[in-house]
Amino acid sequence: MERKQSGSIGRPRGFDADEALERAMLVFWRHGYEGASTANLTNAMGISTTSMYAAFGNKEKLFRKVLERYTEGPSAYMARALEEPTALGTATAILAGTVRTTTRPANPHGCLGVQSALTVSDSGEEVRELLVAWRSDGHSCLRERFQRAVDEGDLPADADPGLLARYITTFGYGIAVQAASGVDRDELQEMADVALRNWPPV
């Protein structure tokens, strides 16, 4: 993928950075943060270690860029779900999006954020904190959406937005773990449907 270019001192020689980042995302998604070695990453990206460091920084910095890409790409269903007109519609869209994204044949199964959080050693403390913040942000956005639903009368006045948000996010992460373990899409969607069967009535 790399090509020599003149006049670019100190910069990685011509390669498609966007494509390289996409390939790195798939490696982290499949193997998790700890399991993705520098050799795995550079081989998949088609660049040298020197070029990787010059373009993206170290492994941790690369992972931060990959997590942003994942959030804005495969995981973008979360942001779209928050725009649904009802709280139930939001919850349904989140779980359906989780099932769809974590079982797509062309991609690794499971969730990049969950896979990377399952095994992180002490040396990866900053990555662990990054993923805690990533999950916390998702929960906070959902809690705010459900609070708005309470204020608008779409959810009962005594509904707990924080608890409902925790329920949906926890169930979503559980779906991701099951998907990574090989549970098929239809079964996961059935589980999601059951989880919403007793959604708080107005």
Order of alpha helices (4+ residues) and beta strands (2+ residues): alpha-alpha-alpha-alpha-alpha-alpha-alpha-alpha-alpha-alpha
